[in-house]
Each structure stands twice: as C-alpha cells, then as structure tokens.
Amino acid sequence: MRSVTVVGLGVMGGSVARAVLERLPRVPVFGIDPDPECAVMAAGDGVEVVARLSDARVGGGVVVFAAPLDATAGLVGETAAMWRRAGLAMDVASLKGPVLAAAAKAESSPAGDGAPGPGVFVGAHPMCGSQRSGYAAARADLFDGADVWICPLDRAGRPASAAGDLDRIDSAGAVERAAAFWTALGGRPRIISAAEHDRMMAWASHLPQLLASALAEVLQRRGITSGQLGPGGRDMTRLAGSSPAVWRPLLEAAAEDDAAALRAVERQIAAIRRTIEAGDWAALEELMHGGRRWTGERD
C-alpha cells in the first residue's frame, strides 16, 4: 500500500494509525481530526496531520473513516471524489447500512474527474474498542486477535443484504485488500452482509451497552458508587463509561432491533423476579447453569 489516511483520530482511528506506524513502518500515515489535542499527539507519533482528505496522499493508498456513524456517512458522500482515487476505502463504524448506502450512491455515480469506478469501498467493523475516547486511548495492539467484520457491496453497487448476495460481490478485489490490511494489523477478517451484521450488532453490541448504562443508573439511584463494586460489578458496568455522542447515532439507526432486544431482556428479568418471589430455587439454579454453559464453563 502506498499510504494510509485515517479520517478521525479517536480511539479507533488512532489505533489504526498507531498500528500501521508500528507494524508497517515504511508506509506513510496521514491523519485528519478537528480536535487539536488529538492532532498534536498523533503528529508526535509520526502521523502527518492534514486539514482535509485532498491534502493527503490518497492515490493508490488506503483511506479509513473513523468518525461517529452520522459523521462518517456524511463524509463518505462528501469526499467521494477523493476516496475513489484510493486503492481501498473503509470505515470502522459499528453499523454498516447507513455508511454503505452513502458509499453505494457515490460509487454508482460517474467518475467524471478521472477517478476509478466502483469497487473501492467496503465496510469494516473491528470487534474491539474502549469505553475511553480520544487519541490518548489508542493502542497499536487494539486489533490483535479481534474479529473484523467486512461488509462489501454487491455487483449492483448496493450493500449486500443477505448471505447469498456475497456471491455477487462487485468489490471482490477491495475485500481481499481489506482482509490483508486488517490481518497485517493483527485482526481476523470475516465477511458478512451488511444487513446480517447490523441485526447481529443490536444483540451483540448495543444490548450490552444499554444494559451497562441501565445498571449504572440503578446503582447510582441506590447510592452505590463504582468504587464499592467488586471486579464482577466493574466488568458489568465498564461500558457505562462509553461516549453518548458516539452511541446516539448508532442507537437511532438501529432503534427497532435495539427495542426488540431490550424487550427480550425485560421478559427474562421479569421471569427471574417471579422465580425468586416464588422461591423456586431449582428453576433459578437451572437458569444460572444455562448461562454458565453459554460462557463455555463446565458444570
């Protein structure tokens, strides 16, 4: 790859930059971020900070959008003339539908400025992160061993919406390049359709976040501080420290699936409460055995 340009130098984008600097030291890294503090810290690590995508060495390189979901979708549409010149363009948002819709619209438009045609953009979502934010929380080893979901466009230039659509990928070359990129950064690439990915994230990502926030709120109202929790309580509430600004657009975009997941938990909690009120300890123990088996622990 000729270069890597990271748009957004928070914990995810900053980790991409740091990982490339450490693992691919001959590849120049460009970075864009409106936060002067993040920009200064990144520059101190060797990132060439620029004001806009057109100031970076994009041609034939890799562009990674690492802003919040709503900002990323907007940037992908606004800067299409530039990222279409790259060899590979990706985002790292934890929902793929809105971003890939913007990319599909851009790639279906004629490239009147001489930029390459469709086949450059794929969605990517590394299953890792931190409740902390900003470049100071970025780590070069953040992606080590992490699954990285790769969501391509189909041959019609649309987000692949079902498993069968993956047989009609238009961006096969970009998918291969994306897999190689994330492998170089320590990740484990896995291909999935955007629709399937987003449904899964409502349960695997959004639900744990909402439950952590709810538990923290209940404990706060009861007068329990985070310092009074044991290791298990701290593990369960760690996500409550996540940035609301990052999460709000994700929750808005997946509101229907998130609500369904919450209703399922509400039913389960109500069932547990009724079991305790009835003194049915055998049923409660069996439920806990089921949870233990799910984690892979043996009885």
VOBA-1610 file (N, C-alpha, C; in pm, whole numbers, padded with zeros to 5 digits, always signed):
BEGIN
Met+00085-00119+00000Met+00000+00000+00000Met+00088+00124+00000Arg+00043+00225-00072Arg+00125+00345-00087Arg+00116+00438+00034Ser+00002+00437+00100Ser-00018+00524+00216Ser-00142+00478+00290Val-00159+00527+00413Val-00282+00508+00490Val-00325+00644+00541Thr-00449+00680+00513Thr-00504+00806+00561Thr-00621+00776+00654Val-00615+00827+00775Val-00717+00800+00876Val-00797+00928+00901Val-00926+00922+00879Val-01014+01037+00899Val-01082+01020+01033Gly-01030+01087+01134Gly-01080+01071+01271Gly-00977+00999+01355Leu-00914+01069+01448Leu-00804+01011+01525Leu-00843+00986+01670Gly-00965+00936+01690Gly-01008+00895+01822Gly-00948+00759+01857Val-01013+00687+01947Val-00956+00560+01993Val-00944+00459+01880Met-01042+00452+01790Met-01036+00355+01681Met-00941+00401+01571Gly-00964+00523+01521Gly-00876+00574+01416Gly-00733+00590+01463Gly-00717+00636+01587Gly-00582+00649+01642Gly-00512+00515+01654Ser-00589+00411+01686Ser-00530+00276+01696Ser-00489+00225+01559Val-00569+00257+01455Val-00529+00221+01319Val-00397+00289+01285Ala-00388+00418+01313Ala-00266+00493+01283Ala-00146+00435+01358Arg-00162+00411+01487Arg-00051+00359+01567Arg-00011+00218+01522Ala-00109+00136+01486Ala-00078+00000+01441Ala+00000+00002+01310Val-00040+00090+01217Val+00031+00099+01090Val+00173+00151+01113Leu+00187+00252+01196Leu+00320+00306+01224Leu+00413+00200+01283Glu+00358+00114+01367Glu+00440+00014+01434Glu+00466-00108+01346Arg+00363-00153+01273Arg+00374-00280+01200Arg+00412-00262+01053Leu+00386-00144+00998Leu+00417-00117+00858Leu+00495+00014+00852Pro+00614+00016+00910Pro+00686+00142+00931Pro+00723+00216+00804Arg+00724+00149+00691Arg+00759+00217+00566Arg+00639+00282+00497Val+00521+00260+00550Val+00400+00317+00490Val+00370+00452+00555Pro+00366+00560+00478Pro+00333+00690+00536Pro+00189+00695+00585Val+00169+00758+00701Val+00036+00766+00762Val-00006+00913+00770Phe-00123+00943+00713Phe-00182+01076+00721Phe-00302+01070+00815Gly-00329+01179+00883Gly-00441+01183+00975Gly-00515+01314+00970Ile-00647+01306+00994Ile-00734+01424+00995Ile-00819+01419+01120Asp-00819+01528+01197Asp-00906+01533+01315Asp-00926+01679+01355Pro-01051+01718+01386Pro-01076+01858+01424Pro-01028+01892+01564Asp-00997+01790+01645Asp-00953+01813+01782Asp-00803+01841+01783Pro-00761+01963+01817Pro-00618+01996+01815Pro-00532+01906+01904Glu-00588+01864+02018Glu-00511+01779+02110Glu-00482+01643+02047Cys-00583+01583+01984Cys-00562+01455+01916Cys-00461+01472+01803Ala-00474+01580+01728Ala-00384+01603+01616Ala-00240+01618+01662Val-00218+01691+01770Val-00082+01711+01821Val-00022+01580+01869Met-00099+01499+01942Met-00048+01370+01990Met-00016+01277+01874Ala-00102+01275+01772Ala-00078+01189+01655Ala+00047+01234+01581Ala+00064+01364+01566Ala+00183+01416+01500Ala+00309+01376+01576Gly+00299+01374+01707Gly+00413+01333+01788Gly+00453+01189+01766Asp+00357+01106+01723Asp+00386+00965+01695Asp+00437+00942+01553Gly+00430+01046+01469Gly+00477+01031+01332Gly+00369+01038+01226Val+00244+01068+01267Val+00136+01085+01171Val+00149+01223+01107Glu+00137+01230+00976Glu+00138+01359+00907Glu-00005+01413+00908Val-00031+01509+00995Val-00165+01562+01013Val-00194+01664+00903Val-00310+01647+00837Val-00352+01738+00731Val-00492+01788+00761Ala-00532+01895+00692Ala-00661+01957+00721Ala-00777+01887+00652Arg-00752+01828+00535Arg-00860+01767+00456Arg-00805+01651+00374Leu-00896+01569+00326Leu-00856+01449+00253Leu-00776+01484+00128Ser-00808+01595+00065Ser-00737+01634-00056Ser-00591+01671-00029Asp-00556+01693+00097Asp-00417+01725+00132Asp-00332+01601+00157Ala-00396+01486+00165Ala-00324+01360+00191Ala-00284+01294+00059Arg-00197+01195+00070Arg-00153+01120-00048Arg-00246+01000-00064Val-00362+01024-00123Val-00468+00924-00127Val-00449+00823-00240Gly-00402+00867-00356Gly-00396+00782-00474Gly-00327+00649-00451Gly-00400+00541-00476Gly-00345+00407-00460Gly-00326+00362-00318Gly-00364+00444-00220Gly-00346+00409-00080Gly-00473+00357-00016Val-00475+00360+00117Val-00590+00316+00196Val-00647+00435+00270Val-00778+00452+00265Val-00847+00556+00342Val-00939+00487+00442Val-00928+00527+00569Val-01011+00469+00675Val-01088+00581+00744Phe-01221+00575+00734Phe-01306+00672+00803Phe-01335+00619+00943Ala-01299+00698+01045Ala-01313+00652+01183Ala-01381+00757+01270Ala-01485+00819+01214Ala-01565+00916+01287Ala-01693+00846+01337Pro-01775+00913+01421Pro-01904+00856+01458Pro-01989+00826+01335Leu-02090+00742+01351Leu-02168+00690+01239Leu-02224+00800+01150Asp-02293+00898+01209Asp-02357+01001+01127Asp-02254+01085+01053Ala-02144+01118+01122Ala-02038+01195+01057Ala-01973+01115+00946Thr-01951+00985+00970Thr-01888+00901+00868Thr-01973+00893+00743Ala-02103+00870+00758Ala-02191+00861+00641Ala-02187+00990+00561Gly-02186+01103+00630Gly-02178+01230+00561Gly-02046+01250+00490Leu-01936+01215+00556Leu-01803+01233+00497Leu-01784+01143+00375Val-01836+01021+00383Val-01821+00929+00270Val-01886+00987+00145Gly-02003+01051+00163Gly-02069+01113+00050Gly-01998+01238+00002Glu-01953+01320+00097Glu-01894+01450+00062Glu-01756+01437-00002Thr-01682+01334+00034Thr-01542+01324-00012Thr-01523+01214-00115Ala-01630+01170-00179Ala-01621+01057-00272Ala-01521+01080-00384Ala-01513+01203-00433Ala-01420+01231-00542Ala-01277+01202-00503Met-01247+01211-00373Met-01110+01184-00327Met-01089+01036-00296Trp-01179+00976-00214Trp-01151+00837-00174Trp-01166+00739-00289Arg-01236+00778-00396Arg-01245+00689-00512Arg-01111+00677-00584Arg-01017+00765-00552Arg-00882+00755-00609Arg-00795+00656-00532Ala-00841+00612-00415Ala-00764+00520-00332Ala-00769+00379-00388Gly-00680+00295-00339Gly-00687+00154-00373Gly-00789+00081-00288Leu-00821+00140-00173Leu-00915+00081-00078Leu-00967+00190+00013Ala-01098+00195+00034Ala-01159+00287+00130Ala-01250+00207+00223Met-01245+00238+00351Met-01323+00165+00451Met-01372+00260+00558Asp-01463+00211+00640Asp-01500+00279+00764Asp-01491+00177+00876Val-01500+00223+01000Val-01495+00129+01114Val-01617+00145+01204Ala-01725+00206+01153Ala-01846+00222+01234Ala-01906+00086+01266Ser-01977+00080+01378Ser-02031-00050+01421Ser-02168-00081+01361Leu-02220+00007+01274Leu-02334-00026+01188Leu-02291+00002+01045Lys-02328-00087+00955Lys-02277-00075+00819Lys-02379-00021+00719Gly-02508-00038+00744Gly-02608+00002+00647Gly-02600+00147+00603Pro-02603+00245+00697Pro-02601+00386+00655Pro-02474+00425+00579Val-02359+00372+00621Val-02234+00408+00555Val-02226+00347+00415Leu-02263+00221+00404Leu-02256+00156+00273Leu-02359+00214+00176Ala-02471+00263+00228Ala-02568+00329+00140Ala-02506+00455+00080Ala-02434+00531+00163Ala-02366+00651+00112Ala-02257+00615+00014Ala-02182+00508+00043Ala-02075+00465-00048Ala-02131+00413-00178Ala-02243+00339-00172Ala-02304+00285-00292Ala-02351+00398-00384Lys-02410+00502-00325Lys-02455+00616-00405Lys-02336+00683-00472Ala-02226+00697-00399Ala-02107+00761-00455Ala-02045+00676-00566Glu-02038+00544-00544Glu-01973+00458-00642Glu-02058+00438-00767Ser-02190+00459-00756Ser-02275+00443-00873Ser-02276+00566-00962Ser-02219+00676-00911Ser-02212+00799-00989Ser-02093+00795-01083Pro-02106+00851-01204Pro-01992+00854-01296Pro-01875+00931-01235Ala-01756+00880-01254Ala-01637+00946-01202Ala-01583+01040-01308Gly-01646+01155-01322Gly-01610+01248-01427Gly-01474+01310-01412Asp-01414+01297-01293Asp-01283+01359-01272Asp-01169+01263-01300Gly-01200+01150-01360Gly-01094+01055-01392Gly-01066+00956-01282Ala-01143+00962-01173Ala-01122+00868-01063Ala-01169+00729-01105Pro-01118+00623-01041Pro-01161+00487-01074Pro-01311+00469-01052Gly-01367+00366-01110Gly-01509+00338-01095Gly-01537+00260-00968Pro-01655+00190-00962Pro-01694+00117-00842Pro-01593+00008-00805Gly-01599-00036-00680Gly-01514-00145-00636Gly-01407-00106-00539Val-01412+00016-00484Val-01308+00064-00394Val-01349+00052-00248Phe-01479+00073-00217Phe-01523+00086-00078Phe-01578-00045-00024Val-01538-00081+00097Val-01601-00188+00174Val-01618-00140+00317Gly-01722-00188+00383Gly-01740-00157+00523Gly-01657-00251+00609Ala-01606-00200+00721Ala-01530-00284+00814Ala-01569-00248+00956His-01574-00348+01042His-01607-00324+01182His-01522-00414+01272Pro-01413-00362+01326Pro-01334-00440+01422Pro-01410-00455+01553Met-01422-00577+01600Met-01494-00604+01725Met-01401-00584+01844Cys-01368-00459+01866Cys-01282-00422+01979Cys-01302-00273+02002Gly-01243-00221+02105Gly-01257-00079+02134Gly-01230-00051+02280Ser-01282+00060+02327Ser-01259+00102+02465Ser-01371+00195+02506Gln-01405+00195+02636Gln-01502+00292+02684Gln-01441+00431+02690Arg-01308+00438+02681Arg-01239+00568+02677Arg-01244+00623+02535Ser-01213+00749+02519Ser-01219+00811+02387Ser-01095+00896+02364Gly-01073+00932+02238Gly-00961+01020+02204Gly-00836+00943+02168Tyr-00742+01014+02109Tyr-00618+00952+02064Tyr-00536+00897+02182Ala-00549+00960+02298Ala-00473+00913+02415Ala-00508+00770+02451Ala-00629+00724+02416Ala-00671+00587+02448Ala-00636+00489+02338Ala-00579+00536+02226Ala-00546+00448+02113Ala-00429+00357+02147Arg-00433+00234+02090Arg-00327+00136+02114Arg-00292+00066+01984Ala-00164+00044+01963Ala-00120-00026+01842Ala-00164-00172+01841Asp-00190-00230+01958Asp-00227-00371+01966Asp-00378-00391+01982Leu-00458-00286+01960Leu-00601-00295+01986Leu-00668-00404+01903Phe-00618-00429+01780Phe-00684-00522+01689Phe-00629-00664+01699Asp-00533-00686+01785Asp-00473-00819+01797Asp-00579-00923+01836Gly-00600-01021+01748Gly-00695-01128+01776Gly-00840-01091+01762Ala-00870-00967+01722Ala-01010-00923+01713Ala-01072-00965+01580Asp-01197-01011+01585Asp-01271-01033+01461Asp-01296-00898+01394Val-01277-00893+01264Val-01306-00771+01188Val-01408-00808+01082Trp-01531-00761+01098Trp-01636-00789+01002Trp-01618-00702+00879Ile-01617-00764+00761Ile-01601-00692+00635Ile-01730-00707+00556Cys-01790-00593+00521Cys-01921-00590+00454Cys-01906-00524+00317Pro-01916-00601+00209Pro-01896-00545+00075Pro-02025-00497+00011Leu-02009-00435-00106Leu-02121-00401-00192Leu-02141-00514-00292Asp-02266-00534-00339Asp-02288-00637-00440Asp-02260-00580-00580Arg-02279-00660-00682Arg-02243-00616-00818Arg-02331-00505-00870Ala-02446-00485-00807Ala-02532-00374-00847Ala-02493-00246-00774Gly-02385-00254-00695Gly-02341-00136-00622Gly-02423-00107-00499Arg-02493-00210-00446Arg-02574-00194-00326Arg-02509-00268-00211Pro-02541-00228-00084Pro-02493-00307+00029Pro-02546-00449+00019Ala-02459-00547+00029Ala-02503-00687+00026Ala-02597-00708+00144Ser-02720-00752+00116Ser-02822-00757+00220Ser-02849-00896+00275Ala-02795-00998+00211Ala-02816-01134+00257Ala-02694-01217+00222Ala-02684-01332+00289Ala-02566-01415+00267Ala-02547-01450+00120Gly-02657-01474+00048Gly-02647-01510-00092Gly-02589-01399-00177Asp-02608-01272-00133Asp-02556-01159-00209Asp-02404-01160-00214Leu-02342-01226-00119Leu-02197-01225-00114Leu-02136-01299-00233Asp-02218-01378-00303Asp-02169-01443-00425Asp-02167-01347-00543Arg-02226-01228-00523Arg-02233-01131-00631Arg-02158-01004-00594Ile-02047-01020-00526Ile-01970-00906-00479Ile-01907-00832-00596Asp-01927-00702-00600Asp-01864-00620-00703Asp-01723-00578-00662Ser-01701-00574-00530Ser-01575-00520-00479Ser-01485-00631-00428Ala-01478-00743-00503Ala-01400-00858-00456Ala-01254-00820-00432Gly-01196-00743-00523Gly-01058-00702-00504Gly-01040-00619-00379Ala-01133-00528-00354Ala-01126-00445-00234Ala-01143-00530-00108Val-01228-00632-00115Val-01246-00722+00000Val-01115-00793+00032Glu-01047-00840-00071Glu-00917-00907-00049Glu-00816-00810+00011Arg-00814-00687-00038Arg-00721-00588+00016Arg-00756-00552+00160Ala-00887-00542+00188Ala-00929-00512+00325Ala-00888-00624+00420Ala-00907-00749+00377Ala-00869-00863+00461Ala-00718-00861+00488Ala-00640-00831+00385Ala-00494-00825+00403Ala-00455-00712+00498Phe-00524-00599+00486Phe-00494-00484+00571Phe-00517-00518+00719Trp-00635-00572+00749Trp-00667-00599+00889Trp-00584-00715+00944Thr-00548-00809+00858Thr-00459-00917+00903Thr-00323-00860+00943Ala-00275-00765+00865Ala-00146-00702+00896Ala-00151-00627+01029Leu-00271-00579+01067Leu-00284-00507+01194Leu-00320-00599+01309Gly-00324-00731+01284Gly-00347-00828+01391Gly-00488-00881+01399Gly-00578-00834+01312Gly-00718-00877+01319Gly-00745-01006+01244Arg-00868-01056+01260Arg-00914-01178+01193Arg-01034-01142+01107Pro-01013-01114+00977Pro-01123-01069+00891Pro-01227-01177+00867Arg-01355-01136+00868Arg-01467-01225+00841Arg-01567-01150+00755Ile-01613-01211+00646Ile-01704-01145+00554Ile-01849-01174+00593Ile-01932-01071+00587Ile-02072-01083+00624Ile-02151-00978+00547Ser-02280-01001+00525Ser-02362-00899+00461Ser-02389-00787+00561Ala-02412-00666+00509Ala-02436-00551+00596Ala-02562-00570+00680Ala-02668-00622+00619Ala-02795-00639+00692Ala-02780-00740+00806Glu-02714-00852+00778Glu-02694-00953+00882Glu-02606-00897+00993His-02502-00824+00955His-02412-00764+01054His-02489-00670+01146Asp-02572-00583+01089Asp-02640-00483+01170Asp-02743-00546+01263Arg-02811-00652+01216Arg-02904-00722+01306Arg-02829-00785+01422Met-02714-00844+01393Met-02636-00907+01498Met-02585-00806+01600Met-02545-00686+01554Met-02489-00586+01644Met-02590-00535+01745Ala-02719-00535+01708Ala-02821-00492+01803Ala-02818-00579+01929Trp-02788-00706+01912Trp-02784-00800+02024Trp-02644-00812+02084Ala-02542-00817+01999Ala-02407-00844+02047Ala-02333-00721+02096Ser-02378-00602+02056Ser-02307-00480+02092Ser-02397-00378+02160His-02509-00345+02096His-02595-00241+02152His-02660-00285+02282Leu-02707-00410+02288Leu-02774-00458+02409Leu-02681-00455+02531Pro-02558-00508+02523Pro-02468-00496+02639Pro-02443-00352+02681Gln-02430-00261+02583Gln-02409-00120+02616Gln-02528-00063+02693Leu-02649-00089+02646Leu-02768-00036+02711Leu-02789-00096+02849Leu-02759-00225+02863Leu-02773-00288+02994Leu-02672-00233+03094Ala-02550-00207+03048Ala-02448-00149+03136Ala-02491-00010+03182Ser-02545+00071+03090Ser-02590+00205+03126Ser-02708+00198+03222Ala-02799+00104+03199Ala-02915+00089+03287Ala-02871+00045+03427Leu-02779-00050+03433Leu-02732-00097+03564Leu-02661+00014+03639Ala-02579+00093+03569Ala-02511+00204+03634Ala-02611+00305+03689Glu-02718+00332+03614Glu-02819+00427+03659Glu-02892+00376+03783Val-02927+00249+03784Val-02996+00191+03900Val-02906+00195+04024Leu-02779+00160+04007Leu-02686+00163+04120Leu-02666+00306+04172Gln-02658+00400+04080Gln-02641+00540+04121Gln-02759+00588+04202Arg-02879+00553+04157Arg-03000+00595+04230Arg-03008+00530+04367Arg-02947+00413+04381Arg-02946+00343+04510Arg-02834+00394+04600Gly-02747+00478+04546Gly-02637+00531+04626Gly-02512+00446+04626Ile-02505+00351+04534Ile-02386+00265+04522Ile-02288+00331+04425Thr-02166+00353+04469Thr-02065+00414+04383Thr-01989+00305+04308Ser-01922+00345+04201Ser-01843+00248+04125Ser-01730+00190+04209Gly-01679+00269+04304Gly-01572+00220+04390Gly-01616+00112+04487Gln-01747+00099+04509Gln-01799-00003+04600Gln-01823-00136+04531Leu-01807-00140+04399Leu-01830-00263+04325Leu-01707-00353+04331Gly-01733-00484+04325Gly-01625-00579+04310Gly-01584-00592+04164Pro-01489-00680+04135Pro-01444-00696+03996Pro-01556-00731+03899Gly-01651-00817+03943Gly-01761-00853+03855Gly-01850-00735+03825Gly-01882-00656+03925Gly-01964-00537+03904Gly-01895-00435+03815Arg-01765-00422+03833Arg-01691-00328+03748Arg-01689-00376+03603Asp-01676-00509+03584Asp-01680-00563+03447Asp-01815-00535+03383Met-01924-00553+03460Met-02058-00537+03403Met-02091-00392+03372Thr-02031-00297+03442Thr-02064-00156+03422Thr-01957-00081+03344Arg-01853-00148+03299Arg-01744-00079+03227Arg-01797-00001+03108Leu-01889-00058+03032Leu-01940+00007+02912Leu-02021+00132+02942Ala-02063+00150+03067Ala-02139+00270+03102Ala-02055+00396+03084Gly-01924+00380+03078Gly-01835+00495+03058Gly-01818+00534+02913Ser-01888+00468+02820Ser-01874+00496+02678Ser-01932+00633+02642Ser-01888+00686+02529Ser-01929+00820+02486Ser-02072+00820+02432Pro-02163+00899+02493Pro-02300+00909+02439Pro-02302+00967+02297Ala-02208+01056+02266Ala-02204+01117+02133Ala-02176+01013+02025Val-02096+00912+02059Val-02068+00805+01964Val-02188+00712+01952Trp-02255+00684+02064Trp-02360+00584+02065Trp-02495+00633+02014Arg-02527+00760+02033Arg-02662+00806+01995Arg-02695+00778+01848Pro-02610+00814+01751Pro-02648+00784+01611Pro-02660+00635+01583Leu-02582+00552+01652Leu-02593+00408+01633Leu-02727+00357+01683Leu-02767+00404+01801Leu-02894+00359+01860Leu-03013+00411+01781Glu-03002+00531+01728Glu-03110+00585+01646Glu-03126+00503+01517Ala-03014+00465+01457Ala-03019+00392+01330Ala-03072+00250+01348Ala-03053+00192+01466Ala-03094+00053+01490Ala-03205+00045+01594Ala-03287+00150+01604Ala-03385+00159+01712Ala-03480+00040+01717Glu-03528-00006+01604Glu-03625-00116+01603Glu-03563-00246+01656Asp-03444-00280+01606Asp-03377-00401+01653Asp-03335-00389+01799Asp-03289-00269+01839Asp-03249-00248+01978Asp-03368-00264+02073Ala-03484-00211+02032Ala-03603-00223+02116Ala-03644-00369+02131Ala-03634-00446+02024Ala-03669-00589+02031Ala-03576-00662+02128Ala-03447-00628+02124Ala-03352-00691+02215Ala-03383-00656+02360Leu-03416-00531+02385Leu-03449-00487+02521Leu-03577-00555+02571Arg-03676-00572+02483Arg-03798-00641+02526Arg-03769-00785+02567Ala-03678-00851+02496Ala-03641-00988+02531Ala-03577-00993+02670Val-03491-00896+02700Val-03427-00892+02832Val-03530-00858+02939Glu-03621-00766+02908Glu-03726-00732+03005Glu-03806-00856+03044Arg-03839-00938+02945Arg-03914-01061+02974Arg-03833-01157+03060Gln-03703-01166+03033Gln-03619-01257+03110Gln-03601-01210+03253Ile-03581-01080+03271Ile-03567-01025+03406Ile-03696-01043+03486Ala-03809-01020+03419Ala-03937-01040+03487Ala-03955-01186+03529Ala-03913-01279+03444Ala-03924-01421+03477Ala-03834-01455+03596Ile-03714-01398+03600Ile-03623-01422+03713Ile-03683-01366+03842Arg-03739-01246+03834Arg-03801-01187+03952Arg-03913-01277+04004Arg-04000-01326+03914Arg-04111-01412+03957Arg-04059-01542+04018Thr-03949-01594+03963Thr-03891-01718+04016Thr-03842-01697+04159Ile-03777-01581+04183Ile-03729-01551+04318Ile-03845-01528+04414Glu-03944-01456+04369Glu-04061-01429+04455Glu-04133-01558+04491Ala-04131-01654+04400Ala-04197-01782+04426Ala-04109-01878+04506Gly-03982-01840+04524Gly-03890-01927+04596Gly-03855-02053+04520Asp-03860-02049+04389Asp-03828-02166+04306Asp-03678-02166+04277Trp-03602-02209+04375Trp-03456-02201+04364Trp-03399-02303+04266Ala-03470-02413+04246Ala-03424-02511+04148Ala-03430-02451+04007Ala-03540-02378+03978Ala-03553-02314+03847Ala-03448-02205+03828Leu-03422-02131+03937Leu-03320-02027+03928Leu-03182-02087+03905Glu-03155-02197+03974Glu-03025-02263+03957Glu-03010-02315+03814Glu-03117-02369+03757Glu-03111-02420+03620Glu-03085-02306+03522Leu-03147-02190+03546Leu-03121-02075+03460Leu-02973-02036+03467Met-02917-02036+03587Met-02777-01999+03602Met-02685-02103+03538His-02725-02229+03543His-02648-02333+03473His-02648-02306+03322Gly-02764-02264+03270Gly-02772-02233+03128Gly-02679-02120+03089Gly-02673-02017+03173Gly-02579-01908+03146Gly-02435-01953+03155Arg-02408-02039+03249Arg-02271-02091+03265Arg-02230-02173+03142Arg-02322-02254+03091Arg-02292-02333+02971Arg-02268-02244+02851Trp-02343-02133+02842Trp-02326-02039+02729Trp-02186-01981+02728Thr-02130-01956+02846Thr-01996-01898+02852Thr-01887-02001+02820Gly-01924-02129+02813Gly-01826-02232+02786Gly-01773-02300+02911Glu-01821-02256+03026Glu-01779-02320+03152Glu-01852-02452+03169Arg-01785-02549+03225Arg-01848-02678+03252Arg-01901-02684+03393Asp-02016-02750+03407Asp-02075-02765+03541Asp-01993-02866+03623
//
